[in-house]
Amino acid sequence: MHDAAALCVVAAVAWLITARAAVEMGAVPGTMGLGVFGFVGMWTLMMAAMMLPSISPLTSLYLRVSQGHRTVRAVSLATGYLFVWAAAGLGAFAFAVGAERLAVSAPAWAHATAVAVCVACGVYQMTSLKERCLAHCRTPLGHLLRYRSMTGPLVELRVGISHGAWCLACCWSLMVVLIASGMMNLLVMVILAAVILVEKLVAPGRWFSIAIGVAACALAVAVWIDPSLAPGLYSGATTAPMKM
């Protein structure tokens, strides 16, 4: 439990720093004026805030059945996990750059992209692939034997990378919605973090993921009517609602 509590403390500190940055920057299109290193750093901090609480049960369980210094192994596992999300930050940066350019030079295309992102998220939430990835995150016991069979240096780092890859496959569509909503949209961050936590830890069943998918599709309709609901792809230019 101490390891889980430590991860939650790190996540809480990351939330505090992120919240302060969000107040200063606001939810705007693009990279918020940050270069690739600054953007990836901020992205990784956000992922630490949003994702670390959801892996605390796996971390505690894994460390209980393995040997070695618990604190060092916990840090190594979390580092590997966040490395995956930091690498995903490069893709997020490319998407944010494209979103900023679209919002300024082609607002109609930016509007269409915002709607498409929400629809894609909604559809993915209902797929069997989403359920398979989510099942790994919900019940990692079946993977502990494989993790324990790993040998050599930096084992916990590799375990963190492996689990992070599953989490990325599970949650990527939600993070794309986050970018479309404005990278520093604190309200959306809180909502998505809560969704992820419920999906992984409460495990209410597939109906919850489907309900989130329906909500994402409803958001797509709302964005179609009012493009300002996706500030990550909206520069303030006037765009007429798209015809379906």
C-alpha positions as a LaTeX table, in Angstrom:
\begin{tabular}{lrrr}
\hline
Residue & $x$ (\AA) & $y$ (\AA) & $z$ (\AA) \\
\hline
Met1 & 0.00 & 0.00 & 0.00 \\
His2 & 2.89 & 2.35 & 0.68 \\
Asp3 & 3.95 & 2.09 & $-2.98$ \\
Ala4 & 0.41 & 2.84 & $-4.18$ \\
Ala5 & 0.22 & 5.80 & $-1.80$ \\
Ala6 & 3.55 & 7.12 & $-3.09$ \\
Leu7 & 2.31 & 6.98 & $-6.69$ \\
Cys8 & $-0.83$ & 8.87 & $-5.68$ \\
Val9 & 1.27 & 11.53 & $-3.95$ \\
Val10 & 3.37 & 11.96 & $-7.11$ \\
Ala11 & 0.15 & 12.21 & $-9.13$ \\
Ala12 & $-1.23$ & 14.82 & $-6.70$ \\
Val13 & 1.90 & 16.95 & $-7.06$ \\
Ala14 & 1.67 & 16.62 & $-10.84$ \\
Trp15 & $-1.98$ & 17.75 & $-10.65$ \\
Leu16 & $-1.02$ & 20.84 & $-8.67$ \\
Ile17 & 1.68 & 21.86 & $-11.14$ \\
Thr18 & $-0.57$ & 21.10 & $-14.11$ \\
Ala19 & $-3.47$ & 23.08 & $-12.64$ \\
Arg20 & $-1.27$ & 26.11 & $-12.13$ \\
Ala21 & 0.03 & 25.86 & $-15.71$ \\
Ala22 & $-3.53$ & 25.45 & $-17.00$ \\
Val23 & $-4.64$ & 28.66 & $-15.29$ \\
Glu24 & $-1.72$ & 30.54 & $-16.85$ \\
Met25 & $-1.97$ & 29.08 & $-20.38$ \\
Gly26 & $-5.66$ & 28.34 & $-20.85$ \\
Ala27 & $-7.21$ & 25.93 & $-23.37$ \\
Val28 & $-5.95$ & 27.15 & $-26.72$ \\
Pro29 & $-5.20$ & 25.46 & $-30.07$ \\
Gly30 & $-1.84$ & 23.87 & $-30.71$ \\
Thr31 & 1.30 & 23.57 & $-28.64$ \\
Met32 & 0.69 & 26.56 & $-26.34$ \\
Gly33 & 3.82 & 28.16 & $-27.75$ \\
Leu34 & 6.01 & 25.34 & $-26.48$ \\
Gly35 & 8.74 & 23.65 & $-28.47$ \\
Val36 & 8.84 & 19.88 & $-28.77$ \\
Phe37 & 10.85 & 19.35 & $-25.56$ \\
Gly38 & 8.73 & 21.73 & $-23.52$ \\
Phe39 & 5.55 & 20.21 & $-24.92$ \\
Val40 & 6.61 & 16.62 & $-24.25$ \\
Gly41 & 7.67 & 17.61 & $-20.73$ \\
Met42 & 4.29 & 19.19 & $-20.01$ \\
Trp43 & 2.50 & 16.25 & $-21.64$ \\
Thr44 & 4.41 & 13.75 & $-19.47$ \\
Leu45 & 3.56 & 15.75 & $-16.36$ \\
Met46 & $-0.12$ & 15.66 & $-17.34$ \\
Met47 & 0.06 & 11.92 & $-17.94$ \\
Ala48 & 1.65 & 11.42 & $-14.52$ \\
Ala49 & $-1.27$ & 13.30 & $-12.98$ \\
Met50 & $-3.94$ & 11.45 & $-14.95$ \\
Met51 & $-2.53$ & 7.92 & $-15.23$ \\
Leu52 & $-0.35$ & 7.06 & $-12.22$ \\
Pro53 & $-3.26$ & 6.48 & $-9.80$ \\
Ser54 & $-4.69$ & 3.85 & $-12.15$ \\
Ile55 & $-1.51$ & 1.70 & $-12.06$ \\
Ser56 & $-1.04$ & 1.78 & $-8.30$ \\
Pro57 & $-2.77$ & $-1.62$ & $-7.73$ \\
Leu58 & $-0.58$ & $-3.33$ & $-10.35$ \\
Thr59 & 2.54 & $-1.74$ & $-8.89$ \\
Ser60 & 1.74 & $-2.89$ & $-5.36$ \\
Leu61 & 0.84 & $-6.40$ & $-6.51$ \\
Tyr62 & 3.94 & $-6.78$ & $-8.66$ \\
Leu63 & 6.28 & $-5.54$ & $-5.95$ \\
Arg64 & 4.76 & $-7.91$ & $-3.39$ \\
Val65 & 5.58 & $-10.96$ & $-5.50$ \\
Ser66 & 9.07 & $-9.89$ & $-6.62$ \\
Gln67 & 12.34 & $-9.38$ & $-4.81$ \\
Gly68 & 14.62 & $-6.40$ & $-4.29$ \\
His69 & 14.42 & $-2.86$ & $-2.93$ \\
Arg70 & 10.76 & $-1.88$ & $-3.25$ \\
Thr71 & 11.27 & 1.87 & $-3.62$ \\
Val72 & 13.88 & 1.54 & $-6.36$ \\
Arg73 & 11.75 & $-1.00$ & $-8.22$ \\
Ala74 & 8.62 & 1.16 & $-7.89$ \\
Val75 & 10.45 & 4.19 & $-9.30$ \\
Ser76 & 11.86 & 2.10 & $-12.15$ \\
Leu77 & 8.43 & 0.66 & $-13.03$ \\
Ala78 & 6.77 & 4.09 & $-12.99$ \\
Thr79 & 9.62 & 5.50 & $-15.08$ \\
Gly80 & 9.13 & 2.83 & $-17.74$ \\
Tyr81 & 5.38 & 3.46 & $-17.71$ \\
Leu82 & 5.79 & 7.22 & $-18.15$ \\
Phe83 & 8.44 & 6.67 & $-20.84$ \\
Val84 & 5.71 & 5.18 & $-23.05$ \\
Trp85 & 3.49 & 8.21 & $-22.50$ \\
Ala86 & 6.42 & 10.58 & $-23.08$ \\
Ala87 & 7.08 & 8.85 & $-26.41$ \\
Ala88 & 3.38 & 9.23 & $-27.23$ \\
Gly89 & 3.88 & 12.93 & $-26.51$ \\
Leu90 & 5.84 & 13.21 & $-29.76$ \\
Gly91 & 2.74 & 12.10 & $-31.66$ \\
Ala92 & 0.63 & 14.43 & $-29.56$ \\
Phe93 & 2.97 & 17.30 & $-30.44$ \\
Ala94 & 2.64 & 16.57 & $-34.16$ \\
Phe95 & $-1.16$ & 16.46 & $-33.83$ \\
Ala96 & $-1.17$ & 19.71 & $-31.84$ \\
Val97 & 0.97 & 21.46 & $-34.47$ \\
Gly98 & $-1.42$ & 20.31 & $-37.18$ \\
Ala99 & $-4.42$ & 21.36 & $-35.09$ \\
Glu100 & $-2.99$ & 24.83 & $-34.61$ \\
Arg101 & $-2.34$ & 25.29 & $-38.32$ \\
Leu102 & $-5.80$ & 24.05 & $-39.24$ \\
Ala103 & $-7.49$ & 26.28 & $-36.67$ \\
Val104 & $-5.76$ & 29.36 & $-38.09$ \\
Ser105 & $-5.67$ & 28.69 & $-41.83$ \\
Ala106 & $-8.53$ & 26.25 & $-42.44$ \\
Pro107 & $-11.18$ & 26.58 & $-39.71$ \\
Ala108 & $-13.71$ & 24.48 & $-41.64$ \\
Trp109 & $-11.25$ & 21.57 & $-41.80$ \\
Ala110 & $-10.39$ & 22.12 & $-38.13$ \\
His111 & $-14.09$ & 21.90 & $-37.34$ \\
Ala112 & $-14.42$ & 18.66 & $-39.31$ \\
Thr113 & $-11.36$ & 17.22 & $-37.57$ \\
Ala114 & $-12.78$ & 18.03 & $-34.14$ \\
Val115 & $-16.01$ & 16.22 & $-34.98$ \\
Ala116 & $-14.09$ & 13.26 & $-36.45$ \\
Val117 & $-11.90$ & 12.98 & $-33.35$ \\
Cys118 & $-14.95$ & 12.70 & $-31.09$ \\
Val119 & $-16.61$ & 10.15 & $-33.37$ \\
Ala120 & $-13.39$ & 8.10 & $-33.56$ \\
Cys121 & $-13.15$ & 8.09 & $-29.78$ \\
Gly122 & $-16.78$ & 7.02 & $-29.48$ \\
Val123 & $-16.40$ & 4.20 & $-31.97$ \\
Tyr124 & $-13.14$ & 2.93 & $-30.45$ \\
Gln125 & $-14.70$ & 2.84 & $-26.98$ \\
Met126 & $-17.16$ & 0.25 & $-28.29$ \\
Thr127 & $-14.66$ & $-2.04$ & $-30.06$ \\
Ser128 & $-13.40$ & $-5.43$ & $-28.89$ \\
Leu129 & $-9.83$ & $-4.12$ & $-29.10$ \\
Lys130 & $-10.61$ & $-1.47$ & $-26.49$ \\
Glu131 & $-12.16$ & $-4.16$ & $-24.29$ \\
Arg132 & $-9.14$ & $-6.43$ & $-24.69$ \\
Cys133 & $-6.69$ & $-3.67$ & $-23.73$ \\
Leu134 & $-8.91$ & $-2.62$ & $-20.86$ \\
Ala135 & $-9.14$ & $-6.20$ & $-19.61$ \\
His136 & $-5.34$ & $-6.26$ & $-19.31$ \\
Cys137 & $-5.38$ & $-3.07$ & $-17.25$ \\
Arg138 & $-8.28$ & $-4.26$ & $-15.08$ \\
Thr139 & $-6.94$ & $-7.75$ & $-14.34$ \\
Pro140 & $-3.15$ & $-7.78$ & $-14.71$ \\
Leu141 & $-2.82$ & $-10.96$ & $-12.61$ \\
Gly142 & $-2.58$ & $-13.09$ & $-15.74$ \\
His143 & 0.43 & $-11.07$ & $-16.88$ \\
Leu144 & 2.32 & $-11.18$ & $-13.59$ \\
Leu145 & 3.73 & $-14.64$ & $-14.39$ \\
Arg146 & 5.13 & $-13.30$ & $-17.65$ \\
Tyr147 & 6.50 & $-10.24$ & $-15.88$ \\
Arg148 & 8.09 & $-12.39$ & $-13.18$ \\
Ser149 & 9.77 & $-14.54$ & $-15.84$ \\
Met150 & 11.69 & $-11.52$ & $-17.12$ \\
Thr151 & 15.34 & $-11.54$ & $-16.16$ \\
Gly152 & 18.34 & $-9.28$ & $-16.54$ \\
Pro153 & 18.91 & $-5.63$ & $-15.72$ \\
Leu154 & 16.14 & $-3.02$ & $-15.64$ \\
Val155 & 13.39 & $-5.62$ & $-15.30$ \\
Glu156 & 10.96 & $-3.21$ & $-13.64$ \\
Leu157 & 11.62 & $-0.62$ & $-16.33$ \\
Arg158 & 10.63 & $-3.20$ & $-18.95$ \\
Val159 & 7.54 & $-4.15$ & $-16.97$ \\
Gly160 & 6.54 & $-0.48$ & $-16.83$ \\
Ile161 & 7.06 & $-0.10$ & $-20.57$ \\
Ser162 & 5.00 & $-3.22$ & $-21.28$ \\
His163 & 2.12 & $-2.11$ & $-19.08$ \\
Gly164 & 2.36 & 1.44 & $-20.41$ \\
Ala165 & 1.97 & 0.15 & $-23.97$ \\
Trp166 & $-1.27$ & $-1.61$ & $-22.98$ \\
Cys167 & $-2.54$ & 1.55 & $-21.29$ \\
Leu168 & $-1.67$ & 3.64 & $-24.34$ \\
Ala169 & $-3.57$ & 1.22 & $-26.57$ \\
Cys170 & $-6.49$ & 1.45 & $-24.16$ \\
Cys171 & $-6.63$ & 5.25 & $-23.72$ \\
Trp172 & $-5.14$ & 6.87 & $-26.85$ \\
Ser173 & $-8.51$ & 7.98 & $-28.23$ \\
Leu174 & $-9.38$ & 9.76 & $-24.98$ \\
Met175 & $-6.08$ & 11.64 & $-25.15$ \\
Val176 & $-6.78$ & 12.75 & $-28.73$ \\
Val177 & $-10.05$ & 14.20 & $-27.45$ \\
Leu178 & $-8.02$ & 16.00 & $-24.77$ \\
Ile179 & $-5.84$ & 17.66 & $-27.43$ \\
Ala180 & $-8.92$ & 18.62 & $-29.43$ \\
Ser181 & $-10.36$ & 20.16 & $-26.26$ \\
Gly182 & $-7.25$ & 22.26 & $-25.70$ \\
Met183 & $-4.18$ & 20.74 & $-24.11$ \\
Met184 & $-4.56$ & 22.63 & $-20.83$ \\
Asn185 & $-8.32$ & 22.22 & $-20.50$ \\
Leu186 & $-8.37$ & 21.37 & $-16.82$ \\
Leu187 & $-12.06$ & 20.39 & $-16.73$ \\
Val188 & $-11.61$ & 17.87 & $-19.56$ \\
Met189 & $-8.47$ & 16.53 & $-17.90$ \\
Val190 & $-10.37$ & 15.89 & $-14.67$ \\
Ile191 & $-13.27$ & 14.23 & $-16.51$ \\
Leu192 & $-11.00$ & 11.97 & $-18.56$ \\
Ala193 & $-8.88$ & 11.05 & $-15.54$ \\
Ala194 & $-12.06$ & 10.08 & $-13.69$ \\
Val195 & $-13.25$ & 8.00 & $-16.66$ \\
Ile196 & $-9.91$ & 6.19 & $-16.86$ \\
Leu197 & $-9.88$ & 5.53 & $-13.12$ \\
Val198 & $-13.41$ & 4.11 & $-13.14$ \\
Glu199 & $-12.74$ & 2.00 & $-16.25$ \\
Lys200 & $-9.60$ & 0.44 & $-14.77$ \\
Leu201 & $-10.17$ & 0.24 & $-11.02$ \\
Val202 & $-13.91$ & 0.14 & $-10.46$ \\
Ala203 & $-14.35$ & $-2.11$ & $-13.52$ \\
Pro204 & $-18.12$ & $-1.65$ & $-13.83$ \\
Gly205 & $-18.24$ & $-3.70$ & $-17.04$ \\
Arg206 & $-18.23$ & $-3.10$ & $-20.76$ \\
Trp207 & $-21.42$ & $-1.06$ & $-20.52$ \\
Phe208 & $-19.43$ & 1.81 & $-18.98$ \\
Ser209 & $-16.99$ & 1.98 & $-21.92$ \\
Ile210 & $-19.93$ & 1.87 & $-24.31$ \\
Ala211 & $-21.65$ & 4.66 & $-22.37$ \\
Ile212 & $-18.50$ & 6.78 & $-22.67$ \\
Gly213 & $-18.48$ & 6.00 & $-26.39$ \\
Val214 & $-22.07$ & 7.21 & $-26.71$ \\
Ala215 & $-21.14$ & 10.36 & $-24.77$ \\
Ala216 & $-18.21$ & 10.97 & $-27.16$ \\
Cys217 & $-20.55$ & 10.67 & $-30.14$ \\
Ala218 & $-22.96$ & 13.09 & $-28.45$ \\
Leu219 & $-20.02$ & 15.46 & $-27.98$ \\
Ala220 & $-19.32$ & 15.16 & $-31.71$ \\
Val221 & $-22.85$ & 16.40 & $-32.42$ \\
Ala222 & $-22.40$ & 19.26 & $-29.95$ \\
Val223 & $-19.08$ & 20.24 & $-31.56$ \\
Trp224 & $-20.71$ & 20.07 & $-34.98$ \\
Ile225 & $-23.25$ & 22.63 & $-33.73$ \\
Asp226 & $-20.77$ & 24.75 & $-31.78$ \\
Pro227 & $-17.10$ & 24.41 & $-32.83$ \\
Ser228 & $-15.92$ & 26.45 & $-29.83$ \\
Leu229 & $-16.58$ & 23.35 & $-27.69$ \\
Ala230 & $-13.32$ & 21.99 & $-29.12$ \\
Pro231 & $-10.96$ & 24.90 & $-28.38$ \\
Gly232 & $-7.94$ & 22.81 & $-29.35$ \\
Leu233 & $-9.14$ & 23.08 & $-32.95$ \\
Tyr234 & $-10.85$ & 26.46 & $-32.78$ \\
Ser235 & $-9.19$ & 29.83 & $-33.26$ \\
Gly236 & $-12.28$ & 31.96 & $-32.80$ \\
Ala237 & $-12.92$ & 32.33 & $-36.52$ \\
Thr238 & $-16.53$ & 32.07 & $-37.59$ \\
Thr239 & $-17.43$ & 28.77 & $-39.19$ \\
Ala240 & $-20.88$ & 27.72 & $-40.28$ \\
Pro241 & $-22.07$ & 24.38 & $-38.93$ \\
Met242 & $-21.25$ & 21.58 & $-41.34$ \\
Lys243 & $-24.04$ & 19.99 & $-43.30$ \\
Met244 & $-24.47$ & 16.28 & $-42.67$ \\
\hline
\end{tabular}
